Amino acid sequence: MNIYSQSYSYHYPGVTNNLNITPATFEKLAQHPNIVGCKLSHGNIPDHTLIASSPKIDPKHFVVFSGLGQNLLPVLTVGGQGAIDGLAGVFPAVVVRLFRLFHDSSAKGTSKADIDEMRNLQFRICQGEKLVEKWGTVGIKEAISRLWGMGDKEGARLPLAGGFQGGESEWNAFKDVFDGLKELELQYEKEAGVPSR
């Protein structure tokens, strides 16, 4: 198969007037040789489960991703492959740590300590996702600028340019969570031998 003819279905009801694509439709789409997966940007874990765990879908041909990091652990447990998520642009090592911990612990036998660490990481990711839920692209860009000194916190594309409405007071509502995630990110980067920023 020509890799340039492969496609993914992107299901994001929040930007399509709440149009819902049913799991039964994904079962049909998964039979098409050129449709090789989907990204589900909604919080409906039952639908993620009905697609990722469906006996009518070959997971070697059709992969399921969440579009939400706050769903990463639940989606992995029901057979999804991971998350394509905005918060991972700010804290990639944190999100990858949860992904790898799930797979590593599944391979060796999941311990109580593994479950506790995965639960804690998922909790921390969910805390950070609150900024992404509220501000979307603007929040991601502003967080990257404020935490890592990259880009311009007011440099989002039009018509979203201008950064947070409320400026510092709005950032302060998220600052403690993001400072904690930054500390965790730096710890995981150091453990992985990633050069310091």
VENTA-V526171 format. One record per residue. N is the residue number from 1. RES is the residue in one letter. D_LAST is the distance of its C-alpha to the last C-alpha in Angstrom with 1 decimal. Layout:
BEGIN
n = {N/N}
res = {RES/RES}
d_last = {D_LAST/D_LAST}
END
This chain:
BEGIN
n = {1/2/3/4/5/6/7/8/9/10/11/12/13/14/15/16/17/18/19/20/21/22/23/24/25/26/27/28/29/30/31/32/33/34/35/36/37/38/39/40/41/42/43/44/45/46/47/48/49/50/51/52/53/54/55/56/57/58/59/60/61/62/63/64/65/66/67/68/69/70/71/72/73/74/75/76/77/78/79/80/81/82/83/84/85/86/87/88/89/90/91/92/93/94/95/96/97/98/99/100/101/102/103/104/105/106/107/108/109/110/111/112/113/114/115/116/117/118/119/120/121/122/123/124/125/126/127/128/129/130/131/132/133/134/135/136/137/138/139/140/141/142/143/144/145/146/147/148/149/150/151/152/153/154/155/156/157/158/159/160/161/162/163/164/165/166/167/168/169/170/171/172/173/174/175/176/177/178/179/180/181/182/183/184/185/186/187/188/189/190/191/192/193/194/195/196/197}
res = {M/N/I/Y/S/Q/S/Y/S/Y/H/Y/P/G/V/T/N/N/L/N/I/T/P/A/T/F/E/K/L/A/Q/H/P/N/I/V/G/C/K/L/S/H/G/N/I/P/D/H/T/L/I/A/S/S/P/K/I/D/P/K/H/F/V/V/F/S/G/L/G/Q/N/L/L/P/V/L/T/V/G/G/Q/G/A/I/D/G/L/A/G/V/F/P/A/V/V/V/R/L/F/R/L/F/H/D/S/S/A/K/G/T/S/K/A/D/I/D/E/M/R/N/L/Q/F/R/I/C/Q/G/E/K/L/V/E/K/W/G/T/V/G/I/K/E/A/I/S/R/L/W/G/M/G/D/K/E/G/A/R/L/P/L/A/G/G/F/Q/G/G/E/S/E/W/N/A/F/K/D/V/F/D/G/L/K/E/L/E/L/Q/Y/E/K/E/A/G/V/P/S/R}
d_last = {40.4/38.6/35.0/35.2/37.9/35.9/35.0/33.7/35.4/33.2/34.9/33.7/36.8/35.1/35.0/38.3/40.7/40.4/41.9/41.7/41.7/43.5/42.6/45.9/44.7/41.6/43.9/45.7/42.7/41.4/44.6/43.8/42.5/39.9/38.4/36.0/34.3/33.4/30.8/32.3/30.7/33.0/33.3/36.6/36.0/39.6/39.3/36.1/38.2/41.3/39.3/37.0/39.8/42.7/45.0/45.7/42.2/41.0/37.4/37.1/37.9/36.7/33.4/32.6/29.2/28.7/27.0/26.1/23.6/26.0/28.4/26.3/28.0/31.5/31.2/30.2/33.1/35.6/34.5/31.9/29.1/26.1/24.6/23.3/21.7/19.9/18.0/16.4/14.6/13.0/12.8/13.4/13.1/15.6/18.0/17.9/18.6/21.7/22.8/22.5/24.1/27.0/27.7/27.3/29.5/32.0/32.4/33.0/34.7/33.0/33.3/33.6/30.2/28.7/30.4/29.3/25.6/25.9/27.8/25.3/22.4/24.6/25.6/22.0/21.4/24.7/23.8/20.7/23.0/25.3/23.1/23.0/26.8/27.5/25.3/24.5/22.4/22.4/20.9/18.1/17.2/17.6/15.4/12.5/13.1/13.8/11.0/8.0/9.7/10.4/14.2/17.0/18.1/21.7/21.2/22.6/25.4/29.0/30.8/27.8/26.2/25.9/23.5/25.0/28.6/28.8/25.4/24.2/26.9/25.9/22.2/23.5/25.4/22.1/19.8/20.6/20.2/16.8/15.6/17.0/15.4/11.9/12.8/14.2/11.3/9.1/12.3/13.0/9.7/10.5/14.1/13.6/11.9/8.7/6.5/3.8/0.0}
END
